[in-house]
């Protein structure tokens, strides 16, 4: 799973989650964040596939500079 400074700031690590009482609004934000991370990962994967597909039709960067 993707870890970043935002996870720490939002208290998403297990220590903080166990130590603080749950506010329904905070839990909704956590769910929204998890959904956004899933969407981000899906977009990153799609981007990789599209770049690979595009590479089939474009010359490598070194060849472009020589022209």
Predicted model as a PDB file, atoms N, CA, C, CB and O in Angstrom, pLDDT in the B-factor column:
MODEL        1                                                                  
ATOM      1  N   UNK A   1       0.846  -1.197   0.000  1.00 47.00           N  
ATOM      2  CA  UNK A   1       0.000   0.000   0.000  1.00 47.00           C  
ATOM      3  C   UNK A   1       0.877   1.240   0.000  1.00 47.00           C  
ATOM      4  CB  UNK A   1      -0.955   0.009   1.223  1.00 47.00           C  
ATOM      5  O   UNK A   1       1.963   1.224   0.578  1.00 47.00           O  
ATOM      6  N   UNK A   2       0.439   2.283  -0.619  1.00 53.00           N  
ATOM      7  CA  UNK A   2       1.166   3.527  -0.740  1.00 53.00           C  
ATOM      8  C   UNK A   2       1.191   4.249   0.609  1.00 53.00           C  
ATOM      9  CB  UNK A   2       0.538   4.416  -1.826  1.00 53.00           C  
ATOM     10  O   UNK A   2       0.143   4.509   1.201  1.00 53.00           O  
ATOM     11  N   UNK A   3       2.396   4.570   1.089  1.00 58.00           N  
ATOM     12  CA  UNK A   3       2.546   5.320   2.342  1.00 58.00           C  
ATOM     13  C   UNK A   3       3.181   6.664   2.045  1.00 58.00           C  
ATOM     14  CB  UNK A   3       3.399   4.529   3.374  1.00 58.00           C  
ATOM     15  O   UNK A   3       4.106   6.745   1.237  1.00 58.00           O  
ATOM     16  N   UNK A   4       2.713   7.694   2.668  1.00 58.00           N  
ATOM     17  CA  UNK A   4       3.287   9.013   2.464  1.00 58.00           C  
ATOM     18  C   UNK A   4       3.116   9.841   3.728  1.00 58.00           C  
ATOM     19  CB  UNK A   4       2.634   9.717   1.256  1.00 58.00           C  
ATOM     20  O   UNK A   4       2.544   9.390   4.720  1.00 58.00           O  
ATOM     21  N   UNK A   5       3.616  11.039   3.665  1.00 51.00           N  
ATOM     22  CA  UNK A   5       3.474  11.934   4.810  1.00 51.00           C  
ATOM     23  C   UNK A   5       2.015  12.235   5.092  1.00 51.00           C  
ATOM     24  CB  UNK A   5       4.236  13.230   4.573  1.00 51.00           C  
ATOM     25  O   UNK A   5       1.658  12.512   6.237  1.00 51.00           O  
ATOM     26  N   UNK A   6       1.149  12.186   4.064  1.00 54.00           N  
ATOM     27  CA  UNK A   6      -0.270  12.449   4.294  1.00 54.00           C  
ATOM     28  C   UNK A   6      -0.872  11.400   5.217  1.00 54.00           C  
ATOM     29  CB  UNK A   6      -1.033  12.482   2.967  1.00 54.00           C  
ATOM     30  O   UNK A   6      -1.722  11.720   6.048  1.00 54.00           O  
ATOM     31  N   UNK A   7      -0.442  10.159   5.081  1.00 54.00           N  
ATOM     32  CA  UNK A   7      -0.953   9.105   5.957  1.00 54.00           C  
ATOM     33  C   UNK A   7      -0.657   9.439   7.411  1.00 54.00           C  
ATOM     34  CB  UNK A   7      -0.339   7.741   5.586  1.00 54.00           C  
ATOM     35  O   UNK A   7      -1.515   9.279   8.279  1.00 54.00           O  
ATOM     36  N   UNK A   8       0.543   9.899   7.670  1.00 55.00           N  
ATOM     37  CA  UNK A   8       0.920  10.258   9.034  1.00 55.00           C  
ATOM     38  C   UNK A   8       0.108  11.455   9.525  1.00 55.00           C  
ATOM     39  CB  UNK A   8       2.422  10.568   9.110  1.00 55.00           C  
ATOM     40  O   UNK A   8      -0.394  11.449  10.649  1.00 55.00           O  
ATOM     41  N   UNK A   9      -0.021  12.483   8.682  1.00 56.00           N  
ATOM     42  CA  UNK A   9      -0.753  13.679   9.081  1.00 56.00           C  
ATOM     43  C   UNK A   9      -2.220  13.389   9.368  1.00 56.00           C  
ATOM     44  CB  UNK A   9      -0.643  14.734   8.007  1.00 56.00           C  
ATOM     45  O   UNK A   9      -2.806  14.003  10.259  1.00 56.00           O  
ATOM     46  N   UNK A  10      -2.817  12.468   8.632  1.00 55.00           N  
ATOM     47  CA  UNK A  10      -4.223  12.149   8.830  1.00 55.00           C  
ATOM     48  C   UNK A  10      -4.436  11.104   9.920  1.00 55.00           C  
ATOM     49  CB  UNK A  10      -4.825  11.664   7.536  1.00 55.00           C  
ATOM     50  O   UNK A  10      -5.570  10.718  10.203  1.00 55.00           O  
ATOM     51  N   UNK A  11      -3.346  10.649  10.529  1.00 56.00           N  
ATOM     52  CA  UNK A  11      -3.474   9.665  11.594  1.00 56.00           C  
ATOM     53  C   UNK A  11      -3.901   8.302  11.086  1.00 56.00           C  
ATOM     54  CB  UNK A  11      -4.454  10.147  12.617  1.00 56.00           C  
ATOM     55  O   UNK A  11      -4.638   7.591  11.769  1.00 56.00           O  
ATOM     56  N   UNK A  12      -3.448   7.926   9.899  1.00 55.00           N  
ATOM     57  CA  UNK A  12      -3.897   6.673   9.324  1.00 55.00           C  
ATOM     58  C   UNK A  12      -3.032   5.487   9.743  1.00 55.00           C  
ATOM     59  CB  UNK A  12      -3.915   6.784   7.828  1.00 55.00           C  
ATOM     60  O   UNK A  12      -3.369   4.339   9.453  1.00 55.00           O  
ATOM     61  N   UNK A  13      -1.927   5.757  10.420  1.00 60.00           N  
ATOM     62  CA  UNK A  13      -1.146   4.595  10.850  1.00 60.00           C  
ATOM     63  C   UNK A  13      -1.856   3.924  12.015  1.00 60.00           C  
ATOM     64  CB  UNK A  13       0.301   5.005  11.250  1.00 60.00           C  
ATOM     65  O   UNK A  13      -2.655   4.553  12.709  1.00 60.00           O  
ATOM     66  N   UNK A  14      -1.570   2.669  12.224  1.00 60.00           N  
ATOM     67  CA  UNK A  14      -2.328   1.862  13.186  1.00 60.00           C  
ATOM     68  C   UNK A  14      -2.214   2.369  14.622  1.00 60.00           C  
ATOM     69  CB  UNK A  14      -1.861   0.432  13.127  1.00 60.00           C  
ATOM     70  O   UNK A  14      -3.182   2.274  15.376  1.00 60.00           O  
ATOM     71  N   UNK A  15      -1.073   2.897  15.016  1.00 60.00           N  
ATOM     72  CA  UNK A  15      -0.911   3.402  16.392  1.00 60.00           C  
ATOM     73  C   UNK A  15      -1.888   4.537  16.668  1.00 60.00           C  
ATOM     74  CB  UNK A  15       0.538   3.884  16.628  1.00 60.00           C  
ATOM     75  O   UNK A  15      -2.576   4.539  17.689  1.00 60.00           O  
ATOM     76  N   UNK A  16      -1.943   5.494  15.761  1.00 58.00           N  
ATOM     77  CA  UNK A  16      -2.834   6.631  15.956  1.00 58.00           C  
ATOM     78  C   UNK A  16      -4.293   6.222  15.885  1.00 58.00           C  
ATOM     79  CB  UNK A  16      -2.551   7.700  14.926  1.00 58.00           C  
ATOM     80  O   UNK A  16      -5.121   6.736  16.638  1.00 58.00           O  
ATOM     81  N   UNK A  17      -4.613   5.310  14.994  1.00 58.00           N  
ATOM     82  CA  UNK A  17      -6.001   4.878  14.841  1.00 58.00           C  
ATOM     83  C   UNK A  17      -6.507   4.217  16.121  1.00 58.00           C  
ATOM     84  CB  UNK A  17      -6.135   3.909  13.654  1.00 58.00           C  
ATOM     85  O   UNK A  17      -7.647   4.441  16.527  1.00 58.00           O  
ATOM     86  N   UNK A  18      -5.672   3.413  16.750  1.00 57.00           N  
ATOM     87  CA  UNK A  18      -6.076   2.724  17.967  1.00 57.00           C  
ATOM     88  C   UNK A  18      -6.162   3.682  19.155  1.00 57.00           C  
ATOM     89  CB  UNK A  18      -5.101   1.596  18.275  1.00 57.00           C  
ATOM     90  O   UNK A  18      -6.926   3.443  20.091  1.00 57.00           O  
ATOM     91  N   UNK A  19      -5.388   4.757  19.122  1.00 55.00           N  
ATOM     92  CA  UNK A  19      -5.308   5.660  20.263  1.00 55.00           C  
ATOM     93  C   UNK A  19      -6.396   6.732  20.264  1.00 55.00           C  
ATOM     94  CB  UNK A  19      -3.963   6.317  20.289  1.00 55.00           C  
ATOM     95  O   UNK A  19      -6.656   7.325  21.311  1.00 55.00           O  
ATOM     96  N   UNK A  20      -7.033   6.999  19.137  1.00 62.00           N  
ATOM     97  CA  UNK A  20      -8.006   8.086  19.074  1.00 62.00           C  
ATOM     98  C   UNK A  20      -9.414   7.541  18.841  1.00 62.00           C  
ATOM     99  CB  UNK A  20      -7.629   9.079  17.963  1.00 62.00           C  
ATOM    100  O   UNK A  20      -9.600   6.585  18.088  1.00 62.00           O  
ATOM    101  N   UNK A  21     -10.393   8.151  19.488  1.00 66.00           N  
ATOM    102  CA  UNK A  21     -11.779   7.738  19.238  1.00 66.00           C  
ATOM    103  C   UNK A  21     -12.170   8.140  17.814  1.00 66.00           C  
ATOM    104  CB  UNK A  21     -12.756   8.378  20.285  1.00 66.00           C  
ATOM    105  O   UNK A  21     -11.688   9.149  17.299  1.00 66.00           O  
ATOM    106  N   UNK A  22     -13.030   7.366  17.190  1.00 74.00           N  
ATOM    107  CA  UNK A  22     -13.405   7.619  15.803  1.00 74.00           C  
ATOM    108  C   UNK A  22     -14.514   8.660  15.707  1.00 74.00           C  
ATOM    109  CB  UNK A  22     -13.847   6.325  15.133  1.00 74.00           C  
ATOM    110  O   UNK A  22     -15.561   8.534  16.341  1.00 74.00           O  
ATOM    111  N   UNK A  23     -14.274   9.656  14.929  1.00 90.00           N  
ATOM    112  CA  UNK A  23     -15.256  10.663  14.582  1.00 90.00           C  
ATOM    113  C   UNK A  23     -15.834  10.223  13.240  1.00 90.00           C  
ATOM    114  CB  UNK A  23     -14.625  12.123  14.520  1.00 90.00           C  
ATOM    115  O   UNK A  23     -15.069   9.915  12.325  1.00 90.00           O  
ATOM    116  N   UNK A  24     -17.150  10.184  13.093  1.00 91.00           N  
ATOM    117  CA  UNK A  24     -17.737   9.725  11.818  1.00 91.00           C  
ATOM    118  C   UNK A  24     -17.225  10.506  10.607  1.00 91.00           C  
ATOM    119  CB  UNK A  24     -19.251   9.836  11.880  1.00 91.00           C  
ATOM    120  O   UNK A  24     -17.048   9.938   9.529  1.00 91.00           O  
ATOM    121  N   UNK A  25     -16.992  11.784  10.782  1.00 94.00           N  
ATOM    122  CA  UNK A  25     -16.490  12.589   9.670  1.00 94.00           C  
ATOM    123  C   UNK A  25     -15.068  12.170   9.288  1.00 94.00           C  
ATOM    124  CB  UNK A  25     -16.522  14.082  10.033  1.00 94.00           C  
ATOM    125  O   UNK A  25     -14.722  12.126   8.107  1.00 94.00           O  
ATOM    126  N   UNK A  26     -14.259  11.867  10.286  1.00 94.00           N  
ATOM    127  CA  UNK A  26     -12.893  11.409  10.023  1.00 94.00           C  
ATOM    128  C   UNK A  26     -12.920  10.069   9.296  1.00 94.00           C  
ATOM    129  CB  UNK A  26     -12.091  11.290  11.340  1.00 94.00           C  
ATOM    130  O   UNK A  26     -12.152   9.849   8.359  1.00 94.00           O  
ATOM    131  N   UNK A  27     -13.795   9.188   9.724  1.00 94.00           N  
ATOM    132  CA  UNK A  27     -13.889   7.883   9.056  1.00 94.00           C  
ATOM    133  C   UNK A  27     -14.329   8.041   7.602  1.00 94.00           C  
ATOM    134  CB  UNK A  27     -14.871   6.966   9.806  1.00 94.00           C  
ATOM    135  O   UNK A  27     -13.837   7.327   6.728  1.00 94.00           O  
ATOM    136  N   UNK A  28     -15.247   8.964   7.336  1.00 94.00           N  
ATOM    137  CA  UNK A  28     -15.657   9.225   5.954  1.00 94.00           C  
ATOM    138  C   UNK A  28     -14.485   9.738   5.125  1.00 94.00           C  
ATOM    139  CB  UNK A  28     -16.811  10.239   5.918  1.00 94.00           C  
ATOM    140  O   UNK A  28     -14.311   9.349   3.970  1.00 94.00           O  
ATOM    141  N   UNK A  29     -13.686  10.611   5.723  1.00 95.00           N  
ATOM    142  CA  UNK A  29     -12.502  11.115   5.022  1.00 95.00           C  
ATOM    143  C   UNK A  29     -11.502  10.000   4.757  1.00 95.00           C  
ATOM    144  CB  UNK A  29     -11.837  12.230   5.830  1.00 95.00           C  
ATOM    145  O   UNK A  29     -10.874   9.969   3.698  1.00 95.00           O  
ATOM    146  N   UNK A  30     -11.349   9.088   5.704  1.00 95.00           N  
ATOM    147  CA  UNK A  30     -10.447   7.947   5.502  1.00 95.00           C  
ATOM    148  C   UNK A  30     -10.932   7.072   4.345  1.00 95.00           C  
ATOM    149  CB  UNK A  30     -10.339   7.105   6.796  1.00 95.00           C  
ATOM    150  O   UNK A  30     -10.138   6.622   3.520  1.00 95.00           O  
ATOM    151  N   UNK A  31     -12.224   6.842   4.297  1.00 96.00           N  
ATOM    152  CA  UNK A  31     -12.789   6.043   3.205  1.00 96.00           C  
ATOM    153  C   UNK A  31     -12.604   6.744   1.861  1.00 96.00           C  
ATOM    154  CB  UNK A  31     -14.283   5.770   3.457  1.00 96.00           C  
ATOM    155  O   UNK A  31     -12.258   6.113   0.862  1.00 96.00           O  
ATOM    156  N   UNK A  32     -12.836   8.037   1.849  1.00 98.00           N  
ATOM    157  CA  UNK A  32     -12.659   8.809   0.625  1.00 98.00           C  
ATOM    158  C   UNK A  32     -11.198   8.777   0.174  1.00 98.00           C  
ATOM    159  CB  UNK A  32     -13.123  10.260   0.833  1.00 98.00           C  
ATOM    160  O   UNK A  32     -10.910   8.643  -1.016  1.00 98.00           O  
ATOM    161  N   UNK A  33     -10.285   8.900   1.132  1.00 98.00           N  
ATOM    162  CA  UNK A  33      -8.861   8.834   0.818  1.00 98.00           C  
ATOM    163  C   UNK A  33      -8.498   7.467   0.246  1.00 98.00           C  
ATOM    164  CB  UNK A  33      -8.021   9.127   2.068  1.00 98.00           C  
ATOM    165  O   UNK A  33      -7.742   7.385  -0.722  1.00 98.00           O  
ATOM    166  N   UNK A  34      -9.020   6.412   0.825  1.00 98.00           N  
ATOM    167  CA  UNK A  34      -8.742   5.058   0.328  1.00 98.00           C  
ATOM    168  C   UNK A  34      -9.264   4.896  -1.098  1.00 98.00           C  
ATOM    169  CB  UNK A  34      -9.381   3.996   1.255  1.00 98.00           C  
ATOM    170  O   UNK A  34      -8.594   4.294  -1.937  1.00 98.00           O  
ATOM    171  N   UNK A  35     -10.447   5.425  -1.376  1.00 98.00           N  
ATOM    172  CA  UNK A  35     -11.004   5.361  -2.732  1.00 98.00           C  
ATOM    173  C   UNK A  35     -10.145   6.145  -3.715  1.00 98.00           C  
ATOM    174  CB  UNK A  35     -12.440   5.899  -2.748  1.00 98.00           C  
ATOM    175  O   UNK A  35      -9.890   5.685  -4.828  1.00 98.00           O  
ATOM    176  N   UNK A  36      -9.703   7.320  -3.305  1.00 98.00           N  
ATOM    177  CA  UNK A  36      -8.868   8.143  -4.170  1.00 98.00           C  
ATOM    178  C   UNK A  36      -7.538   7.453  -4.453  1.00 98.00           C  
ATOM    179  CB  UNK A  36      -8.629   9.517  -3.534  1.00 98.00           C  
ATOM    180  O   UNK A  36      -7.031   7.522  -5.573  1.00 98.00           O  
ATOM    181  N   UNK A  37      -6.971   6.790  -3.453  1.00 98.00           N  
ATOM    182  CA  UNK A  37      -5.718   6.062  -3.666  1.00 98.00           C  
ATOM    183  C   UNK A  37      -5.917   4.927  -4.658  1.00 98.00           C  
ATOM    184  CB  UNK A  37      -5.179   5.513  -2.338  1.00 98.00           C  
ATOM    185  O   UNK A  37      -5.059   4.691  -5.508  1.00 98.00           O  
ATOM    186  N   UNK A  38      -7.036   4.221  -4.561  1.00 98.00           N  
ATOM    187  CA  UNK A  38      -7.333   3.143  -5.501  1.00 98.00           C  
ATOM    188  C   UNK A  38      -7.471   3.695  -6.921  1.00 98.00           C  
ATOM    189  CB  UNK A  38      -8.621   2.402  -5.086  1.00 98.00           C  
ATOM    190  O   UNK A  38      -6.943   3.120  -7.873  1.00 98.00           O  
ATOM    191  N   UNK A  39      -8.180   4.808  -7.053  1.00 98.00           N  
ATOM    192  CA  UNK A  39      -8.338   5.430  -8.364  1.00 98.00           C  
ATOM    193  C   UNK A  39      -6.984   5.880  -8.912  1.00 98.00           C  
ATOM    194  CB  UNK A  39      -9.304   6.626  -8.280  1.00 98.00           C  
ATOM    195  O   UNK A  39      -6.697   5.712 -10.097  1.00 98.00           O  
ATOM    196  N   UNK A  40      -6.161   6.450  -8.040  1.00 98.00           N  
ATOM    197  CA  UNK A  40      -4.824   6.901  -8.439  1.00 98.00           C  
ATOM    198  C   UNK A  40      -4.002   5.729  -8.961  1.00 98.00           C  
ATOM    199  CB  UNK A  40      -4.100   7.575  -7.253  1.00 98.00           C  
ATOM    200  O   UNK A  40      -3.375   5.829 -10.016  1.00 98.00           O  
ATOM    201  N   UNK A  41      -4.002   4.622  -8.228  1.00 98.00           N  
ATOM    202  CA  UNK A  41      -3.237   3.444  -8.645  1.00 98.00           C  
ATOM    203  C   UNK A  41      -3.748   2.906  -9.983  1.00 98.00           C  
ATOM    204  CB  UNK A  41      -3.314   2.344  -7.566  1.00 98.00           C  
ATOM    205  O   UNK A  41      -2.955   2.495 -10.830  1.00 98.00           O  
ATOM    206  N   UNK A  42      -5.058   2.908 -10.174  1.00 98.00           N  
ATOM    207  CA  UNK A  42      -5.629   2.443 -11.438  1.00 98.00           C  
ATOM    208  C   UNK A  42      -5.200   3.350 -12.586  1.00 98.00           C  
ATOM    209  CB  UNK A  42      -7.166   2.387 -11.350  1.00 98.00           C  
ATOM    210  O   UNK A  42      -4.892   2.871 -13.677  1.00 98.00           O  
ATOM    211  N   UNK A  43      -5.178   4.646 -12.346  1.00 98.00           N  
ATOM    212  CA  UNK A  43      -4.767   5.603 -13.373  1.00 98.00           C  
ATOM    213  C   UNK A  43      -3.285   5.446 -13.685  1.00 98.00           C  
ATOM    214  CB  UNK A  43      -5.067   7.043 -12.924  1.00 98.00           C  
ATOM    215  O   UNK A  43      -2.885   5.529 -14.846  1.00 98.00           O  
ATOM    216  N   UNK A  44      -2.471   5.222 -12.663  1.00 98.00           N  
ATOM    217  CA  UNK A  44      -1.035   5.011 -12.883  1.00 98.00           C  
ATOM    218  C   UNK A  44      -0.822   3.774 -13.759  1.00 98.00           C  
ATOM    219  CB  UNK A  44      -0.285   4.854 -11.527  1.00 98.00           C  
ATOM    220  O   UNK A  44      -0.014   3.801 -14.686  1.00 98.00           O  
ATOM    221  N   UNK A  45      -1.542   2.702 -13.467  1.00 98.00           N  
ATOM    222  CA  UNK A  45      -1.422   1.477 -14.272  1.00 98.00           C  
ATOM    223  C   UNK A  45      -1.886   1.717 -15.707  1.00 98.00           C  
ATOM    224  CB  UNK A  45      -2.240   0.333 -13.639  1.00 98.00           C  
ATOM    225  O   UNK A  45      -1.240   1.272 -16.656  1.00 98.00           O  
ATOM    226  N   UNK A  46      -3.004   2.419 -15.862  1.00 98.00           N  
ATOM    227  CA  UNK A  46      -3.506   2.719 -17.206  1.00 98.00           C  
ATOM    228  C   UNK A  46      -2.498   3.579 -17.967  1.00 98.00           C  
ATOM    229  CB  UNK A  46      -4.877   3.436 -17.131  1.00 98.00           C  
ATOM    230  O   UNK A  46      -2.275   3.378 -19.161  1.00 98.00           O  
ATOM    231  N   UNK A  47      -1.899   4.528 -17.274  1.00 98.00           N  
ATOM    232  CA  UNK A  47      -0.905   5.402 -17.885  1.00 98.00           C  
ATOM    233  C   UNK A  47       0.292   4.591 -18.376  1.00 98.00           C  
ATOM    234  CB  UNK A  47      -0.450   6.479 -16.887  1.00 98.00           C  
ATOM    235  O   UNK A  47       0.800   4.843 -19.469  1.00 98.00           O  
ATOM    236  N   UNK A  48       0.752   3.616 -17.578  1.00 97.00           N  
ATOM    237  CA  UNK A  48       1.870   2.765 -17.986  1.00 97.00           C  
ATOM    238  C   UNK A  48       1.525   2.001 -19.261  1.00 97.00           C  
ATOM    239  CB  UNK A  48       2.241   1.781 -16.858  1.00 97.00           C  
ATOM    240  O   UNK A  48       2.334   1.916 -20.185  1.00 97.00           O  
ATOM    241  N   UNK A  49       0.309   1.443 -19.301  1.00 97.00           N  
ATOM    242  CA  UNK A  49      -0.123   0.688 -20.480  1.00 97.00           C  
ATOM    243  C   UNK A  49      -0.196   1.588 -21.710  1.00 97.00           C  
ATOM    244  CB  UNK A  49      -1.489   0.033 -20.227  1.00 97.00           C  
ATOM    245  O   UNK A  49       0.234   1.201 -22.797  1.00 97.00           O  
ATOM    246  N   UNK A  50      -0.740   2.787 -21.534  1.00 96.00           N  
ATOM    247  CA  UNK A  50      -0.866   3.704 -22.661  1.00 96.00           C  
ATOM    248  C   UNK A  50       0.506   4.174 -23.148  1.00 96.00           C  
ATOM    249  CB  UNK A  50      -1.728   4.907 -22.271  1.00 96.00           C  
ATOM    250  O   UNK A  50       0.711   4.329 -24.351  1.00 96.00           O  
ATOM    251  N   UNK A  51       1.440   4.400 -22.232  1.00 94.00           N  
ATOM    252  CA  UNK A  51       2.794   4.787 -22.628  1.00 94.00           C  
ATOM    253  C   UNK A  51       3.469   3.668 -23.405  1.00 94.00           C  
ATOM    254  CB  UNK A  51       3.632   5.154 -21.399  1.00 94.00           C  
ATOM    255  O   UNK A  51       4.164   3.926 -24.388  1.00 94.00           O  
ATOM    256  N   UNK A  52       3.271   2.437 -22.976  1.00 94.00           N  
ATOM    257  CA  UNK A  52       3.851   1.300 -23.686  1.00 94.00           C  
ATOM    258  C   UNK A  52       3.252   1.193 -25.082  1.00 94.00           C  
ATOM    259  CB  UNK A  52       3.623  -0.008 -22.903  1.00 94.00           C  
ATOM    260  O   UNK A  52       3.964   0.923 -26.049  1.00 94.00           O  
ATOM    261  N   UNK A  53       1.947   1.404 -25.184  1.00 94.00           N  
ATOM    262  CA  UNK A  53       1.277   1.348 -26.483  1.00 94.00           C  
ATOM    263  C   UNK A  53       1.785   2.474 -27.390  1.00 94.00           C  
ATOM    264  CB  UNK A  53      -0.260   1.444 -26.307  1.00 94.00           C  
ATOM    265  O   UNK A  53       2.038   2.258 -28.575  1.00 94.00           O  
ATOM    266  N   UNK A  54       1.928   3.660 -26.829  1.00 93.00           N  
ATOM    267  CA  UNK A  54       2.418   4.805 -27.589  1.00 93.00           C  
ATOM    268  C   UNK A  54       3.851   4.580 -28.060  1.00 93.00           C  
ATOM    269  CB  UNK A  54       2.334   6.077 -26.747  1.00 93.00           C  
ATOM    270  O   UNK A  54       4.215   4.999 -29.158  1.00 93.00           O  
ATOM    271  N   UNK A  55       4.659   3.928 -27.246  1.00 90.00           N  
ATOM    272  CA  UNK A  55       6.054   3.675 -27.590  1.00 90.00           C  
ATOM    273  C   UNK A  55       6.172   2.822 -28.848  1.00 90.00           C  
ATOM    274  CB  UNK A  55       6.768   2.995 -26.429  1.00 90.00           C  
ATOM    275  O   UNK A  55       7.187   2.878 -29.543  1.00 90.00           O  
ATOM    276  N   UNK A  56       5.159   2.047 -29.139  1.00 91.00           N  
ATOM    277  CA  UNK A  56       5.170   1.233 -30.357  1.00 91.00           C  
ATOM    278  C   UNK A  56       5.112   2.110 -31.607  1.00 91.00           C  
ATOM    279  CB  UNK A  56       3.992   0.248 -30.352  1.00 91.00           C  
ATOM    280  O   UNK A  56       5.582   1.702 -32.669  1.00 91.00           O  
ATOM    281  N   UNK A  57       4.550   3.291 -31.493  1.00 89.00           N  
ATOM    282  CA  UNK A  57       4.344   4.165 -32.641  1.00 89.00           C  
ATOM    283  C   UNK A  57       5.323   5.332 -32.705  1.00 89.00           C  
ATOM    284  CB  UNK A  57       2.950   4.694 -32.621  1.00 89.00           C  
ATOM    285  O   UNK A  57       5.386   6.022 -33.722  1.00 89.00           O  
ATOM    286  N   UNK A  58       6.079   5.563 -31.649  1.00 84.00           N  
ATOM    287  CA  UNK A  58       7.024   6.674 -31.617  1.00 84.00           C  
ATOM    288  C   UNK A  58       8.446   6.143 -31.528  1.00 84.00           C  
ATOM    289  CB  UNK A  58       6.724   7.613 -30.434  1.00 84.00           C  
ATOM    290  O   UNK A  58       8.690   5.127 -30.878  1.00 84.00           O  
ATOM    291  N   UNK A  59       9.396   6.830 -32.182  1.00 75.00           N  
ATOM    292  CA  UNK A  59      10.793   6.409 -32.038  1.00 75.00           C  
ATOM    293  C   UNK A  59      11.299   6.741 -30.630  1.00 75.00           C  
ATOM    294  CB  UNK A  59      11.686   7.095 -33.110  1.00 75.00           C  
ATOM    295  O   UNK A  59      10.745   7.624 -29.976  1.00 75.00           O  
ATOM    296  N   UNK A  60      12.325   6.060 -30.159  1.00 71.00           N  
ATOM    297  CA  UNK A  60      12.887   6.379 -28.836  1.00 71.00           C  
ATOM    298  C   UNK A  60      13.365   7.834 -28.786  1.00 71.00           C  
ATOM    299  CB  UNK A  60      14.061   5.420 -28.499  1.00 71.00           C  
ATOM    300  O   UNK A  60      13.615   8.443 -29.826  1.00 71.00           O  
ATOM    301  N   UNK A  61      13.489   8.380 -27.592  1.00 73.00           N  
ATOM    302  CA  UNK A  61      13.856   9.789 -27.412  1.00 73.00           C  
ATOM    303  C   UNK A  61      15.199  10.140 -28.075  1.00 73.00           C  
ATOM    304  CB  UNK A  61      13.920  10.116 -25.925  1.00 73.00           C  
ATOM    305  O   UNK A  61      15.337  11.230 -28.630  1.00 73.00           O  
ATOM    306  N   UNK A  62      16.187   9.236 -28.027  1.00 70.00           N  
ATOM    307  CA  UNK A  62      17.495   9.506 -28.622  1.00 70.00           C  
ATOM    308  C   UNK A  62      17.373   9.731 -30.124  1.00 70.00           C  
ATOM    309  CB  UNK A  62      18.463   8.351 -28.339  1.00 70.00           C  
ATOM    310  O   UNK A  62      18.029  10.614 -30.678  1.00 70.00           O  
ATOM    311  N   UNK A  63      16.531   8.929 -30.787  1.00 61.00           N  
ATOM    312  CA  UNK A  63      16.350   9.066 -32.226  1.00 61.00           C  
ATOM    313  C   UNK A  63      15.637  10.370 -32.573  1.00 61.00           C  
ATOM    314  CB  UNK A  63      15.566   7.878 -32.774  1.00 61.00           C  
ATOM    315  O   UNK A  63      15.921  10.969 -33.610  1.00 61.00           O  
ATOM    316  N   UNK A  64      14.738  10.808 -31.740  1.00 59.00           N  
ATOM    317  CA  UNK A  64      14.014  12.063 -31.980  1.00 59.00           C  
ATOM    318  C   UNK A  64      14.989  13.231 -31.967  1.00 59.00           C  
ATOM    319  CB  UNK A  64      12.904  12.274 -30.917  1.00 59.00           C  
ATOM    320  O   UNK A  64      14.889  14.122 -32.811  1.00 59.00           O  
ATOM    321  N   UNK A  65      15.929  13.245 -31.029  1.00 60.00           N  
ATOM    322  CA  UNK A  65      16.874  14.348 -30.911  1.00 60.00           C  
ATOM    323  C   UNK A  65      17.812  14.420 -32.107  1.00 60.00           C  
ATOM    324  CB  UNK A  65      17.677  14.214 -29.633  1.00 60.00           C  
ATOM    325  O   UNK A  65      18.234  15.510 -32.491  1.00 60.00           O  
ATOM    326  N   UNK A  66      18.145  13.285 -32.701  1.00 59.00           N  
ATOM    327  CA  UNK A  66      19.058  13.245 -33.842  1.00 59.00           C  
ATOM    328  C   UNK A  66      18.439  13.847 -35.097  1.00 59.00           C  
ATOM    329  CB  UNK A  66      19.481  11.817 -34.117  1.00 59.00           C  
ATOM    330  O   UNK A  66      19.162  14.286 -35.992  1.00 59.00           O  
ATOM    331  N   UNK A  67      17.145  13.873 -35.170  1.00 56.00           N  
ATOM    332  CA  UNK A  67      16.463  14.386 -36.377  1.00 56.00           C  
ATOM    333  C   UNK A  67      16.489  15.865 -36.478  1.00 56.00           C  
ATOM    334  CB  UNK A  67      15.050  13.937 -36.411  1.00 56.00           C  
ATOM    335  O   UNK A  67      15.957  16.428 -37.434  1.00 56.00           O  
TER     336      UNK A  67                                                      
ENDMDL                                                                          
END                                                                             
